[in-house]
Amino acid sequence: MTMKETVAYLTRAIEDKRPQRIVTGNPIMLMAGREDPAFQRTLETADLIVPDGAGVVWAARRLGQPVAERVAGFDLLHELMREGDKRGWSVYLLGTSQDILDAAAANLAAQFPGVRFVGKRNGYFKDDDDAEVVADIRRAAPDMLFVARSVANQEPWLAKYGDELAVPVMMGVGGSFDVISGKLKRAPAAFRKLGMEWFYRLLQEPSRYKRMLVLPKFAIKVVKDGDNVLKTR
């Protein structure tokens, strides 16, 4: 679906109170799924996967199954907040550090005054605290839940507790709160158009280089396997 169609689809889910767990698919997630069957099941059982990463869009096009357009999680979050601003939806923010969370919440509240912020909690909690966190979200009963944690526990956590949470929109947003808070800058439009947003992020956070090493492996995998698929058609 296009961004517009995705927002319309999720708007209906919120209006109908129909829980949807959304995965913002990128190459790092896809490669993690190849190495970890449990993580792969987490991806496959999502209600909706949007093509977040430029690498995913490229891979789909190369395999002859192009997506309508890139639907970046950062942009989808803002489009949903914009719709929620008009409709009076509620939101719960979960994840990252307390200072970044507070700043992100304040900036979003200023930008979207019609959205009701019914709860927030930083991401530094242990497995033993899960029941308490889930209970707090259930009490708040938000229309949207945005979770900013590491890839290793963001999607699995939502998959594990999604049915219990029963929030119409449950979506992992990775490092979006870092940008929304002002800690980091989003890549300029030129970088995004060229599919080089990852490189701009790397310039701001050189410590992420180990994660980025997955990207060339992903590209090689797509080319190698993709050519084999195309030959058999």
PyMOL commands that set and color helices and strands:
alter all, ss='L'
color gray80, all
select helices_A, chain A and resi 3-15+27-35+37-44+54-62+73-87+98-111+127-140+151-165+176-181+189-193+197-204+206-212+214-231
alter helices_A, ss='H'
color red, helices_A
select strands_A, chain A and resi 20-25+48-51+90-95+116-121+144-148+169-172
alter strands_A, ss='S'
color yellow, strands_A
deselect
rebuild
show_as cartoon
